[in-house]
């Protein structure tokens, strides 16, 4: 697959994988694993959980490949699977133990080294990379419920109703979490706009 853009290569690999070509699917995993893992890590803030979610997301993607219609990019479809798999993990984790206090969360998040994998374009653009890092750091400081709500709205583009259904709460709770998340993020990034 020479002289193809990454998107074109992905499209060709998806077509082959949908035909049952496991080697093509393995190549998709190789190409996009870091992005899937990074998405899971940003949501879960745990390397171990992120590895589990990334693996589960790829298994689900293989099993559901026939349902991928190409209406959106394969990576968007894959990120949606990853997000919902991570949400399931968060729900199970919350059921296993009581949620830590905000102070404990902020303390742990401050020492976390999770960041998205930089693309070649980001490496060429240091300012953009630093800005992204600041945003990721600010997201990491948010309590999990606020961070998840913000990601579902801003990254996944879900409606308030879809979010309420996914998060198993009322629409008003979703709106409140979003308001608090945005307000907190603005506080963390205030020096960028002054």
C-alpha positions in Angstrom: 0.0 0.0 0.0 2.5 2.5 -1.2 1.8 6.2 -1.8 -1.5 6.1 0.2 -2.5 8.6 2.8 -3.1 7.1 6.3 -6.8 7.6 5.7 -6.7 5.8 2.3 -4.7 2.9 3.8 -7.2 2.7 6.7 -10.1 2.6 4.2 -8.5 -0.2 2.2 -7.6 -2.2 5.3 -11.2 -1.8 6.7 -12.6 -3.1 3.4 -10.3 -6.2 3.5 -11.0 -6.8 7.2 -14.7 -6.7 6.6 -14.1 -9.5 4.1 -12.6 -11.5 6.9 -8.9 -10.7 6.4 -7.4 -10.9 9.9 -4.0 -9.6 8.7 -5.6 -6.4 7.4 -7.3 -6.0 10.8 -4.0 -6.6 12.6 -2.5 -3.8 10.5 -5.4 -1.6 11.6 -4.6 -2.4 15.2 -0.9 -1.5 14.6 -1.8 1.8 12.9 -4.4 3.0 15.5 -3.6 1.2 18.8 -1.8 4.2 20.3 -4.8 6.5 19.6 -7.3 4.0 21.1 -5.1 3.5 24.1 -4.6 7.3 24.5 -8.4 7.9 24.4 -8.9 5.2 27.1 -6.1 6.6 29.2 -7.5 10.2 29.1 -10.8 8.9 30.3 -9.7 6.4 32.9 -6.4 7.9 34.1 -5.1 4.3 34.8 -2.7 2.6 32.5 -3.9 -0.9 33.5 -7.6 -0.1 32.9 -6.7 1.7 29.7 -4.9 -1.4 28.4 -7.9 -3.5 29.2 -10.3 -1.1 27.6 -8.1 -0.8 24.5 -8.0 -4.5 24.1 -11.8 -4.8 24.6 -12.5 -2.0 22.2 -10.5 -3.8 19.5 -12.3 -7.1 20.1 -15.6 -5.2 19.9 -14.5 -3.5 16.7 -13.6 -6.8 15.1 -16.9 -8.4 16.1 -18.9 -5.3 15.0 -17.0 -4.5 11.8 -20.0 -5.6 9.6 -22.0 -2.8 11.3 -19.5 -0.1 10.2 -21.1 1.6 7.2 -18.5 4.2 6.4 -20.9 7.1 7.2 -18.1 8.5 9.4 -14.3 7.9 9.5 -13.3 4.5 10.8 -11.3 6.2 13.5 -14.4 8.1 14.7 -16.4 4.9 14.9 -13.5 3.3 16.7 -13.2 6.2 19.2 -17.0 5.9 19.9 -16.5 2.2 20.8 -13.5 3.0 22.9 -15.5 5.8 24.8 -18.4 3.6 25.5 -16.2 0.7 26.6 -14.3 3.1 28.9 -17.7 4.3 30.3 -18.6 0.7 31.1 -15.3 0.3 32.9 -15.8 3.5 34.9 -19.3 2.3 35.9 -17.9 -1.1 37.1 -15.0 0.6 38.9 -17.4 2.9 40.7 -19.5 -0.1 41.7 -16.4 -1.9 43.1 -15.3 0.9 45.3 -16.4 4.2 46.6 -15.3 7.1 44.5 -12.3 8.9 45.9 -12.7 12.4 47.1 -12.0 15.4 44.8 -8.9 16.2 46.7 -7.5 12.7 46.3 -8.4 12.7 42.6 -6.7 16.0 42.0 -3.6 14.8 43.9 -3.5 11.6 41.8 -4.2 13.5 38.6 -1.4 15.9 39.3 1.1 13.0 39.4 -0.3 11.2 36.3 1.8 11.3 33.2 -1.0 10.4 30.8 -1.0 12.4 27.6 -2.2 11.8 24.1 0.3 10.4 21.5 1.5 13.3 19.5 1.0 13.2 15.8 3.8 14.2 13.4 1.9 17.5 12.8 1.9 18.2 16.6 5.6 17.5 16.8 6.2 20.1 14.1 4.1 22.6 15.9 5.4 23.0 19.4 3.0 25.7 20.5 0.0 23.5 19.5 1.5 20.6 21.4 2.0 22.7 24.5 -1.5 24.0 24.3 -2.9 20.5 23.9 -0.8 19.4 27.0 -2.2 22.3 29.0 -5.8 21.3 28.0 -5.1 17.6 28.9 -3.6 18.6 32.2 -6.7 20.7 32.9 -8.9 17.8 32.0 -6.9 15.5 34.2 -7.7 17.7 37.2 -11.4 17.5 36.7 -13.3 15.0 38.9 -14.1 11.9 36.7 -17.8 12.6 36.4 -17.2 16.2 35.1 -14.4 15.0 32.7 -16.5 12.3 31.3 -19.4 14.6 30.7 -17.2 17.1 28.9 -15.6 14.4 26.7 -19.0 13.0 25.7 -20.3 16.4 24.8 -17.2 18.0 23.2 -15.4 15.0 21.7 -18.2 12.6 21.0 -20.8 15.2 20.2 -23.6 13.5 22.1 -26.8 15.4 22.9 -27.8 16.0 26.5 -30.4 13.2 26.2 -27.9 10.7 24.8 -25.5 11.7 27.6 -28.1 11.3 30.3 -28.9 7.8 29.0 -25.2 6.8 28.8 -24.4 8.2 32.2 -27.6 6.9 33.7 -28.7 10.2 35.2 -31.1 13.1 34.6 -30.6 15.7 31.8 -30.4 18.4 34.4 -27.5 16.5 36.1 -25.7 16.3 32.7 -26.1 20.1 32.2 -24.9 20.8 35.7 -21.8 18.6 35.2 -21.0 20.3 31.9 -21.4 23.8 33.4 -19.1 22.9 36.3 -16.6 21.2 34.0 -16.4 24.2 31.7 -16.1 26.7 34.6 -13.3 24.7 36.2 -11.4 24.3 32.9 -11.7 28.0 32.3 -10.2 28.6 35.7 -7.2 26.2 35.0 -6.6 27.9 31.6 -7.3 31.5 32.7 -3.7 32.6 32.1 -3.9 31.7 28.4 -6.5 34.3 27.7 -5.2 37.1 29.9 
